[in-house]
């Protein structure tokens, strides 16, 4: 077997470990990361999120003293933080490759590594860890000194409810002033802004009746369909944001009725809204309430309620970001191409931190392409991993090392 750079080999190791969510979750990945870092001088902490799931936090302080005193000394200094998740989505159907094989094959002269999590985001995690460990080694040998702390956070449940990054914020492992970078797949771009994410369960209650006498009942599915059509039309007329584009609404799942020949008395709609400025949660809720009132008036016997099951604010780009400036310089120095800055279409751990702490120094840059994430035969190009590791090493050198 050919030998590739260390981050490529580490990616192979991680892809071979199943950490699906829901499924096996992150315990095996956590142990692999702890083993990888055990002989370094970094300070390692396990952050217990609950149900056996633990974030891993590794820190390199500028000085090797007791952690509590060092934390106090550097509490006003922005820390540079890599944050990467350890879980992946489930395998799913349609694979032609072994999802945990980490097979490397050539396609049109380009080497690819296949496997669940190869681009989302075990290759990014490997690049960050390898950069972190190399920095630790140089620090141990006295080759460098640090002007700010460097932290590596490996989170749980990013592919679920993001309880890992929520817990990181609650336990103050990250603060408003820190520079925070995740290594999600970004197609070689720096991605900073995010649409907001607002989730609903809409519950429609009607009155059951024989299908031959529908006037004796109240059709919950019909009422739900009216709601879907009307709220979709509202979204089509929302303004378009210059960078984040359209606000969107997706009706991901619908459940209702219990017999084909009976007027259904219940229906539930599962809704995913992705919001771009100036559309806020409050604006969407106002439209929901207005449409619900109209439908309840039009169809006697219908009652509609809803639960908000997910609520994440949108994040706009900060063009004056110090991290953005340094990352652009690192990208351009290592790739010899102009850095491209765009929005991230999904929601990431850094978006959680930005939204909860109003941190304007959060962004994404990593190997792979989001269009291949979560799909059968997910892959990452080997050259992408190598590129990303080079950029990360350059970035740490410019942002953290004392000159």
C-alpha positions in Angstrom: 0.0 0.0 0.0 1.2 3.5 -0.8 2.0 5.8 2.1 0.2 9.1 2.1 0.6 12.0 4.4 -0.2 11.5 8.1 -3.6 13.1 7.9 -4.6 10.8 5.1 -3.7 7.7 7.2 -5.5 9.1 10.2 -8.6 9.7 8.0 -8.4 6.0 7.0 -8.2 5.0 10.6 -11.3 7.1 11.5 -13.4 6.0 8.5 -12.9 2.4 9.5 -14.5 3.2 12.9 -18.3 3.2 12.9 -19.7 6.2 14.7 -23.2 6.5 13.2 -25.9 8.7 14.8 -28.3 7.2 15.6 -26.4 3.9 15.9 -23.1 3.1 17.5 -22.4 6.8 18.3 -19.0 8.2 19.2 -17.4 6.1 22.0 -14.9 4.2 19.7 -13.9 7.4 18.0 -13.4 9.1 21.4 -11.0 6.3 22.4 -9.1 6.5 19.1 -8.6 10.2 19.6 -7.5 9.8 23.2 -5.0 7.2 22.1 -3.7 9.4 19.4 -3.1 12.3 21.8 -2.0 10.4 24.9 1.8 11.0 24.4 1.5 14.7 23.9 1.8 17.5 26.4 -1.7 18.8 25.8 -4.2 19.0 28.7 -7.1 16.6 27.9 -10.6 16.9 29.4 -13.8 14.8 28.8 -17.0 16.8 28.8 -19.9 14.5 29.8 -22.9 15.4 27.7 -25.0 12.6 29.1 -26.0 9.0 28.1 -22.4 8.0 27.9 -21.6 10.6 25.2 -18.5 12.8 25.9 -16.9 15.6 24.1 -13.1 15.6 24.0 -11.3 18.8 24.7 -7.5 19.0 24.3 -5.6 22.3 25.0 -2.1 23.6 24.4 -1.4 26.4 26.8 1.4 28.9 26.2 2.9 27.8 29.5 3.1 24.4 31.2 1.7 25.2 34.6 -1.3 24.1 36.6 -4.4 24.5 34.4 -6.5 26.6 36.8 -3.9 29.3 37.1 -3.1 29.3 33.4 -6.8 29.6 32.6 -7.0 32.7 34.8 -3.9 34.3 33.2 -5.2 33.8 29.7 -8.9 34.4 30.2 -8.8 37.7 28.3 -6.8 36.3 25.4 -8.8 34.9 22.5 -8.1 31.2 22.1 -7.9 29.5 18.6 -10.2 26.5 18.6 -10.6 23.7 16.1 -14.0 22.1 16.5 -14.9 18.9 14.7 -17.7 16.3 15.3 -17.0 12.6 15.8 -20.3 11.2 14.7 -21.7 10.5 11.2 -25.1 10.0 9.7 -26.4 6.4 9.3 -25.0 4.3 6.4 -28.3 4.0 4.5 -28.9 2.1 1.3 -27.3 2.2 -2.2 -23.6 1.7 -1.4 -21.3 0.0 -3.9 -18.3 0.4 -1.6 -17.7 -0.8 1.9 -18.9 2.1 4.0 -16.2 1.4 6.6 -13.5 0.2 4.2 -11.7 3.5 3.6 -10.9 2.2 0.2 -8.6 4.5 -1.9 -9.3 4.4 -5.7 -8.3 6.5 -8.7 -11.0 8.2 -10.7 -9.9 10.2 -13.7 -6.4 10.5 -12.3 -7.6 11.7 -8.9 -7.3 9.6 -5.8 -10.5 9.3 -3.7 -11.1 7.7 -0.3 -14.6 6.2 0.1 -16.5 5.6 3.3 -19.2 7.0 5.6 -17.8 10.2 7.2 -14.9 10.4 4.7 -15.8 14.0 3.9 -18.3 14.7 6.7 -16.1 15.1 8.6 -13.5 12.6 9.5 -11.0 13.9 7.0 -11.5 17.4 8.5 -11.1 16.0 12.0 -7.9 14.2 11.0 -6.4 17.4 9.5 -7.2 19.4 12.6 -5.8 16.7 15.0 -2.7 16.2 12.9 -2.1 20.0 12.9 -2.7 20.1 16.7 -0.3 17.2 17.4 2.4 18.7 15.2 2.1 22.0 17.0 2.3 20.1 20.4 5.5 18.4 19.2 7.1 21.6 18.1 6.2 23.2 21.4 7.6 20.3 23.4 10.9 20.5 21.5 11.2 24.3 22.2 11.0 25.1 18.5 8.1 27.5 19.0 6.2 29.4 21.7 2.5 30.3 21.6 1.0 33.7 22.0 -2.4 32.3 22.6 -3.9 28.9 23.7 -4.7 26.4 21.0 -7.7 24.1 21.6 -9.0 21.0 19.9 -12.7 20.1 20.5 -14.2 16.9 19.3 -18.0 16.9 19.7 -20.8 14.4 19.9 -24.2 14.6 18.3 -23.6 17.2 15.6 -25.6 15.0 13.2 -28.5 15.0 15.7 -29.6 17.8 18.0 -26.1 19.3 18.4 -26.1 18.6 22.1 -22.3 18.4 22.0 -21.7 22.0 20.9 -24.6 23.3 23.1 -22.8 21.7 26.1 -19.4 23.1 25.1 -21.0 26.6 25.3 -22.8 25.9 28.6 -19.5 24.6 30.2 -17.6 27.6 28.9 -15.1 25.7 26.9 -15.5 28.5 24.3 -16.1 32.2 24.8 -17.4 35.1 22.7 -13.9 36.4 21.8 -12.4 33.1 20.6 -11.5 32.2 17.0 -13.4 29.1 16.2 -13.0 27.0 13.0 -14.7 23.8 12.0 -13.4 21.6 9.2 -16.7 20.7 7.5 -16.5 19.9 3.7 -16.5 23.3 2.0 -15.4 22.7 -1.6 -12.2 24.6 -1.0 -14.1 27.7 0.1 -14.1 29.6 3.4 -17.7 29.5 4.5 -18.9 31.8 7.3 -22.6 32.7 7.1 -25.5 30.3 7.8 -29.2 30.3 7.3 -31.2 30.0 10.5 -32.9 26.7 11.3 -36.5 26.6 12.6 -38.3 23.3 13.1 -42.0 22.7 13.7 -44.4 19.9 14.5 -47.8 21.1 13.4 -50.7 19.1 14.9 -54.1 19.2 13.1 -57.1 17.9 15.0 -60.4 17.1 13.2 -63.6 15.1 13.6 -63.9 11.5 12.4 -66.9 10.4 10.3 -67.8 7.8 7.6 -66.3 8.6 4.3 -69.7 8.6 2.6 -70.8 11.4 5.1 -67.8 13.7 5.1 -69.9 16.7 6.1 -70.4 15.0 9.5 -66.7 15.2 10.2 -63.8 17.6 9.8 -61.0 16.4 7.6 -57.6 16.9 9.3 -55.6 16.0 6.3 -57.5 18.4 4.0 -56.9 21.2 6.6 -53.2 20.3 6.8 -53.0 20.5 3.0 -54.5 24.0 3.0 -51.9 25.0 5.6 -49.1 23.6 3.5 -50.1 25.4 0.4 -50.7 28.8 2.1 -47.4 28.8 4.1 -45.5 27.7 1.0 -46.9 30.7 -0.9 -45.8 33.0 1.9 -42.2 31.7 1.7 -42.2 32.2 -2.1 -42.7 36.0 -1.5 -40.1 36.5 1.2 -37.2 38.8 0.2 -33.9 37.2 -1.0 -30.7 37.8 1.0 -27.7 38.9 -1.1 -25.5 36.1 0.3 -27.7 33.6 1.9 -30.4 33.6 -0.8 -33.9 32.4 -0.3 -35.6 31.4 2.9 -37.0 27.9 2.4 -39.6 25.6 3.9 -39.6 21.8 3.6 -42.5 19.5 4.7 -40.3 16.6 5.5 -42.9 14.2 6.9 -46.6 14.0 7.2 -48.6 11.5 9.3 -52.4 11.3 9.3 -55.5 9.1 9.1 -55.9 5.5 10.2 -58.3 4.0 7.5 -58.8 4.9 3.8 -62.6 5.1 4.1 -62.9 7.3 7.2 -62.6 11.0 7.6 -59.3 11.5 9.3 -59.4 13.2 12.7 -55.7 13.8 13.1 -52.7 14.9 11.0 -49.1 15.9 11.9 -46.7 17.8 9.7 -43.0 17.9 10.3 -41.5 21.2 9.0 -38.0 22.4 8.4 -37.5 26.2 7.8 -34.2 27.7 6.7 -34.3 31.4 7.2 -32.2 34.2 5.7 -32.3 37.8 6.8 -34.5 39.8 7.1 -36.9 36.8 7.8 -36.9 36.1 11.5 -38.5 33.4 13.6 -41.1 35.9 14.8 -42.1 36.7 11.2 -42.7 33.0 10.4 -44.6 32.4 13.7 -46.9 35.4 12.9 -47.7 33.9 9.5 -48.3 30.5 11.1 -50.8 32.0 13.5 -52.6 34.0 10.9 -53.0 31.0 8.6 -54.1 28.7 11.4 -56.8 31.2 12.5 -58.1 31.5 8.9 -58.3 27.7 8.4 -60.0 27.1 11.8 -62.6 29.7 10.8 -63.1 28.2 7.3 -63.4 24.5 8.4 -65.6 24.0 11.5 -64.3 21.4 13.9 -60.6 21.9 13.0 -58.1 22.9 15.6 -54.4 23.4 14.8 -51.5 23.8 17.2 -47.7 23.5 16.8 -44.5 22.9 18.7 -41.2 24.5 17.9 -38.7 21.6 18.1 -35.6 23.4 16.9 -34.6 27.0 16.9 -31.2 28.2 15.6 -30.6 31.8 14.5 -29.1 32.8 11.2 -25.4 33.9 11.2 -24.2 36.7 8.9 -20.7 37.1 7.6 -18.3 39.4 9.6 -16.0 40.9 6.9 -13.7 42.4 9.6 -13.0 39.0 11.3 -9.4 38.5 12.3 -9.7 34.8 11.8 -11.1 35.3 8.3 -8.1 37.6 7.4 -5.6 35.0 8.6 -7.4 32.1 7.0 -7.6 33.8 3.7 -3.9 34.5 3.8 -3.2 30.9 4.7 -5.4 29.6 1.8 -3.8 31.9 -0.7 -0.3 31.1 0.4 -0.8 27.3 0.3 -3.0 27.0 -2.8 -1.7 29.9 -4.8 -5.3 30.9 -5.6 -7.5 33.7 -4.4 -9.6 32.6 -1.3 -13.3 32.4 -2.0 -15.7 33.3 0.9 -19.3 32.1 0.8 -22.1 30.9 3.0 -22.5 27.4 4.4 -25.9 25.9 3.4 -26.2 23.6 6.5 -25.8 24.3 10.2 -22.6 23.5 12.0 -21.1 23.4 15.5 -19.5 26.8 14.8 -23.0 28.2 13.9 -24.3 27.0 17.3 -21.4 28.8 19.0 -21.9 32.0 16.9 -25.6 32.0 17.5 -25.5 31.4 21.3 -22.5 33.6 22.1 -22.8 36.2 19.4 -19.3 35.2 18.4 -18.4 36.8 15.1 -15.1 34.8 14.7 -16.7 31.5 13.7 -16.3 29.8 10.2 -15.8 26.6 8.2 -13.0 25.4 6.0 -12.3 21.8 5.3 -11.7 19.0 2.8 -14.3 17.5 0.6 -17.6 18.6 -0.9 -20.9 18.8 0.9 -22.7 17.5 -2.1 -21.2 14.0 -1.4 -21.9 14.1 2.3 -24.7 11.8 3.7 -24.9 10.0 0.3 -24.1 6.4 -0.7 -20.4 6.0 -1.7 -19.4 9.2 0.2 -15.8 10.1 -0.6 -13.1 12.7 -0.2 -10.3 13.4 -2.6 -6.8 12.7 -1.2 -5.5 16.0 -2.6 -8.2 17.8 -0.6 -7.0 16.3 2.7 -3.4 17.2 2.0 -4.3 20.8 0.9 -6.4 21.3 4.1 -3.6 20.1 6.4 -1.1 22.5 4.8 -3.6 25.4 5.2 -4.2 24.5 8.8 -0.5 24.3 9.7 0.0 27.7 8.0 -3.0 29.2 9.9 -1.8 28.0 13.3 1.7 29.3 12.6 0.3 32.8 11.7 -2.4 33.0 14.4 -0.9 31.3 17.4 2.9 31.2 17.3 5.0 33.8 18.9 7.3 35.6 16.5 
